[in-house]
Amino acid sequence: MLNRLAKMRNKRSPQTSSQDTRTIANMASIYSFDNVSLSSQNSSMFSSELGEQALSDGFVSATASSDLRASPIDISGGFDDDTSPLPCYEDAEELFLEEHEDYFEHLHVDNVRKEQYPNIDLQRLVYLDYASFGLYSRYQVEQHMRLLLDEGPNVCSVSLSSAHSSSLISYLYHAQKRLLQLFNVTNSDYGVVFTAGFTAAYRLFSEIYPFSKGTHVLTLLDNHEAIKHIVATTERYGSKCTVVPLKKMDLTISSSELRLLLRKKGSHGVDAGLFVYPAQSCLSGIKHSLNWITEAQENGFHVLLDISTHFLADSLDLSLYQPQFVLGSPHLMLGYPSGMGFLLVRKRDFSMQKDMHSLTLKDPSSEGNDCHIVCEDDSLNLLSFAALTFGLQHLESVGITSIQKRLSSLTKWLFPTLRLLRHKNAGRPLLQIYGSSSTKSRGNIISFDVLDSTGNVLPASLIQRLAHRSNIIIGAGYFSNPGLATMLSGHDCETRVLDCSIFKNAVNFSTLRISVGPMTTFSDVYRLVQFLCRFRDEDYLPYEAADFMNDSSF
């Protein structure tokens, strides 16, 4: 491989070589902020979402199944049959690097993977579940452990109740500023509310937004199930909630329906309602256009944008797109700390009250607070913000642009490759992939089912466990998206506007989901395709799945 890369480098600009040896730099700096408010609440409204146990290098215990065996796929050669759609690894890699310059020009990330995430390669793991759990680096752990050792005798200083007198308060300032810098804004543009988890951020929003009986809430069928907190509040106020359908063919927004609803409700003037939607589907991986932000605002709607799975897939410039509210979680970006969410509030429109029980329309004479922390029983403390700061430092040192370009290149190779897979004898499609056939509409997530030669769907949990045997980590389930899961399970959710009761439906749907992330390499996605190609042979599944036949979960 080194010889091939050397030859390819000679064909390209010599500037790329310096990036290949880039190392992690300590970018710690001291920043100064004002107006930090801390609110530790004992209400059940704000529950911690901690508890996600992790293994070395950020691998979560949920993936450490007892079925995981040290039997990784050998990628040194191709397939035995001549009809395989996948060339041998060496040829596939060389062709990939030639066709995807964005990946080739950011090969320094491979060095970061070896140095900062050594267990991935040592254990020959293929980790493709970044939309469930991010991975944290050696740098993050070492920096945090060093801080813990230094602060050991003064552990009480990490509490939020003593934050203003603690030397650790600087980490809160660092975290706030670096988080806003990711979105190209400053604390003069958006205030930040940190919460004890992603769902807690939704819950908090439902409690502080100024709902009234006349508030009309528009949302997508494609929202995270945490939207139920907003739905419950609208019902309590007697407000109306409408769900905009998706197009069945590609799972994108039904533009005609949404535009009609925005204009109809917008005819009532300013403060027509609230539009809540995700920048990227957590189930299908479809990216929903950010242009809807401007169109909704022009029709008098406030916009709450969910970016929980979007940021790694694409950039978000909040100086260009300016929703009133942005909601997400650093956990999926950084791997550590877990149990933290954030809500950004555009200061031009809303003022955050010190006790964070409410949001009010912006008074030009009031500056409001810059940063708030809402949690329960110190489930967040200053050490959490130290960990967040170290994670953001690491992300910056790797390079956001490098990560996003690599992910785009990998998806552009992986998605069409998966679509080409066919059964050996029948020639029927091997996979049923959900969503648009265009990679332009996709982020870093692909959801699919594996089909047998007659077209029947194989159980997602079975495929997941077989993947684990080959040290390949993928997701299975409905991924907290009850609306879209209901649609994919066969209900007619396309031709009519729905009410929000659909988010209360019991979900009987499970599919497979792969999500590439910062440390994903071409060899990872190649090994995934190689694993899936095993199902082209009708004899493979009965033999390999024999151990699971008595499992009642299938």
Secondary structure, 3 states (H helix, E strand, C coil): CHHHHHHHHHHCCCCHHHHHCCCCCCCCCCCCCCCEEEEECCCCCCCCCCCCCECHHHCEHHHCCCCCCCCCCCCCCCCCCCCCCCCCHHHHHHHHHHHCHHHHCCCHHHHHHHHHCHHHHHCCCEECECCCCCCCCHHHHHHHHHHHHHHHHHHHHHCHHHHHHCCCHHHHHHHHHHHHHHCCCCCCCEEEEEECCHHHHHHHHHHHCCCCCCCEEEEECCCCHHHHHHHHHHHHHCCEEEEECECCCCCCECHHHHHHHHHHHHCCCCCCEEEEEECECCCCCEECCCHHHHHHHHCCEEEEEECCCCCCCCCCCCCCCCCCEEEECCHHHHCCCCCCEEEEEECCCEEECCCCCCEEECCCCCCCCCEEEEECCCCCCHHHHHHHHHHHHHHHHHCHHHHHHHHHHHHHHHHHHHHCCECCCCCCECEEECCCCCHHHECCEEEEEEECCCCCECCHHHHHHHHHHCCEECEEECCCCHHHHHHHCCCCCCCCCEEHHHHHCCCCCCEEEEECCCCCCHHHHHHHHHHHHHHHCCCHHHHHHHHHCCCCCC
